[in-house]
Amino acid sequence: MKKCYISAPHGVPLKNIKSILNGKGIDLINPSEFYQGGFSILEKTSDAIADADLFIAILDKSRSNANTLFELGLAYAKNKMILVLVPSGMSIPSDISELLYIKAGVDNIEAIDFALDQLLSAPKTGRRTKKSNILSSQPLGPKANNLLSKINKFGENIPEHELANIVKNMLEASQVSVIAQPKINVKRGDLAIWSEELEPILDNPILIEIKSQIDNKQQLNRISDQIENYLKNNNTRFALLLYLGDLPQNEVQSNIRSPYIISFQLQDLLKKLNNNSFGDVVRTTRNVLAHGGK
């Protein structure tokens, strides 16, 4: 069983976080036990953090964060998976801004649950700057046509959960790490992926929003605003919008106001993935947009 060390100023309620961790089968290390005598508190704290698999730091606007930041430094030095919770309206200290953090209070169960999914499933530690052997995505070959056939079989009335599963299968067949499973109608995006080959241009994680139909500009504006909120709430830099329908990708992209949302018409994307890797397709599209293309 994995163990988690939670560091927070005294008085911060931890009931929700404990419930989320218990639901994921993660045991909580209780710092209050350090005050029962024996070794020094510092030594017990250091040993407990070393024994933990996961470290959660909770910052607070109205309480001192000195101990939490100190323990966060210990966790960083011990190369632990780290998640930092920063309340809305509070600036993240610049020297820890490269860590995985979310702008969320301890009562935001959905955001915390999603962030933990990202952290626990990501193929590396919580340090965004740490490099490892980069795994490259692969072309789908005949699998692309198989997935296209599934889409065509359902037609315009494809259920959202079926479409999400097709996208998930597409990504996994491309050898892209899916770190959050499809949860339709949840306010955080449909999927999240982790791609080390795309990290230099998009950062990780990358959110994916899936739409079975985009009918007009007004709907697209609502979708774009929704995705921007996802990015802000989850401290994520980029999102991919994958959609079905007849609207050309360049027309959809030209009406997206955010430069951090990249759109793909799903059928067209699958055709490209027949002979090209997911990383190459996304990288090429991003480069075109960055140099003024639509």
N, C-alpha and C positions, 0 to 999 in steps of 0.2 A: 504493500500500500504506500502511495506517495504521501509525503508529509509537507505541510505548509507552515511557514512562520509568518505571522501577521504582526507588523509593526505599526502602531498608531498612537497618537497622543491619548493620555488618560481621559476617559469619559466618552470616547467615540464609540457609538453602538456598533457591535460586530455581529449581531444576530443574523442579519441577512446574508452576510458573507459566509458565516459558518454553515448556514443552511445550504448555500450553493456548493461549498466545498464538500459537505457530507453527501450531497447528491451526486457528486463526481467520484465518490469513494476516496477522498483525500482526508487524511488525518490532520488535525490541527495541533500544532505545538503551542502550549500555553505558557507564555512568559511569566505569568503570576507565580508559577511554581519555582521560579528562580530565587524567590525571597525566603526560602525555607531553611536557609543556613547552609553550611558546608563551604564549597568553593565560592569565589567572588562572583558577583553578579555579572561582571564583564566577561569572566571566563565561561560562565554558564551560557551567557548570550551568544558568545562566539561559537561555542560548541554546538548550541542548538541550531544556529544558522547553518553551520557546516553540515549538520545532519539533515537539514531540510532539502527537499527537491525544488520547492517553490517559495518565493519570498514576495509578499504583498506589502507595499508601503502605502499608508493612508495619510495624506496631508490634510490639514485642517486650517481654515482661515482664522478661527477664534482661539486656537490653542497653540502652544509652543510645539514646533516640529523638530526641535533640536535632536532629541533621542532617536526619532524616526529616521532623520537624515543620517545620523551616525550609523545606525544599524543598516541602513540602505548601503552605506559605503562598505560595511563588512560583507554584505551579501554580494555586492559587485566584485569585491576583491576575491571572493570565493567562487566566482563564476556561476552564480545561481540564476535560474529563471526568475525574472523580475517583472512585476506589474506594479505600476504606481497609479493610485487614484488621486486625482486633483479635483477639488470642488470647483464648480462653475464660478467664474469671476476671479479666480486666483491664478496668477502667472506661475508657470512651471519654471523652477530654477534652471538657468541656462546650462549648468554643468551636469544636469541629469536629463536634459531634453532628448538625448539620443536613446534613452530607454523606452520600452513600451509603456505608455501611459494613456489614460483616458480621462477626459473631463467628465467626471461623474461623482456624485455623492454616494454614501454607503447605502442609500435607499433605492438606488437605481439598479435593481436586480437584473434587468435585461442587458444593460450595457456591461455590467461586471461579468455576467455569465458568458456573453459573447467574447469579451476580451480574454477570459480564461480559456475558452475554446481555441482562440488564436494561439495563445501562449503554449498550451499543452500539446497542441497538434503540430506546431511549426517545427520544421526540420532543423532547428538550431536553438540557441539560448535566447533569452529576452534581450540581449544586446543587439541593437540594430546594426552596429558598426562592425561586429565580429564576422570575419570572413571564413569560409570553409570551402571545400572542393565544390565547385559550381556544377550542378546537375542541369543538363540541357534537355529541353522538351524535344519531342520527336514528331515527325509527320504521322498522320493517321493512316494513310494508305487506304485500303478498301473499307476500313472501319468508318471512314467519313461518309461513304455512300450508304452504309448500313444505318447510320444515325439519320441521314437525310430521309431514308425510306420510312423510318419510324415517325418522323415529323409529318411527312406527306400522308401517311396512313391515317393520322388523326385529323388532318386538315385544319380549318380555321378554328375548330372547337376543341383544340387540344387542352386538356386540363393543366393548370399551372404546375401541379406537382409532377406530372409526367414530363413537362418541358424542363423543369428544374433537374430531374433525374437524367434526362438526355444530355443536358449541359454538363452535369457532374461526370457522366460517363465519358463525354468528349474530353474533358480536362484530364481525367485519370488515365485515359488511353494515350493522351499526349505526354504523360509522365509529369503532370503538373500537380503539386501538392494541394489538395483541397483540405482546408483546415477548419471549415465550418460547414456543416451539412445543411441541405435545403430546409428552411423553416418558413414556409410561405405565410404572408400576412404578419410577419414579425418586423418591428421597426428597426432593422439594422442591415438590410440588404439580404438577398437570397443566398449568396455564397460568399466565402472569402477564400482566397488562394495565397500561397506563398511561393514566389518564384525568384530564386537567387539570380538567374540570368537577367531578369528584368529589374532587379533591385536598383542598379545604378541610375535608371531613368524614372522608375515609378515608385520605388521604396516598397516595403512590405508592412503589413499585408495589403492585398489589393481586393477591394470589394467588387462583387458582381451583382448587378441588378438585371433580372430577366423579365421581359414583357412579351406576352403572346400577341399583342397588337398595339400599334401606335397609329391612331386615326387622323390626328390633326396637330397643328402647332400648339394649341392650347393644352392639349393633353401632354405633349412633349415638354412644355414649360413646367407643368406640375410634376412630371417625372424627374426633370432636371433638378428642381428645387428639393424634391424629396431625397434624391441622391446626395445633394450637397449637405443636407442635414445629417444623413448617415455618416458622411465623411467627417463632418465637424464633431458629431457626438462620439465617434469611435476613434478619433485622432488618427485618421487614415488619410493618406495623401491623394490616391487615385482610385477611380472606379471605372469598371467597364460596363457599358449598357449593351446587353444582347437582346435583340428583339426579332420577332417574326413579322412578316408583312411585306407590302410592295414598296414602301418608301425606301429610296436609295440611301445608302450610308452617307454620302456627301450632303444630301439634303437634310438628314437628321442631324449630322454633326454641325452643319452651318447654323442650326437653330438652337444648339446647346450653348448656354451662356458661360458655363464654367470651362476653363482650360484643363481641368482635372478629371473630366469625364470623357472617355473615349467610346464611341459607339461602333457596333458591328451588327449588320444584318445577319442573322444566325445562319441562314442557308448559304449566304455568300462566304461566311467565315468557314463553314464546313468544307466547301469546295476548295478554298485556299489551303486548308489543312490536309488535303489529300496528298499534296507534294511538299508542303512547307510546315515547319514546326510552329507551334503556338507562339513561342518566344519570338521567332523571326517575323511572324505576321503582326503581332502587337508592336514590336520594335519599329518595323517599317512604317506602320500607320502613325505611331507617335512621332517619328521623325518628320513625316510629311506635315503633320499638324504643327509641329514646333517651328517649321520653316515656312509657315504661312499657307499651307495647303488645306483644303477642306475635302 
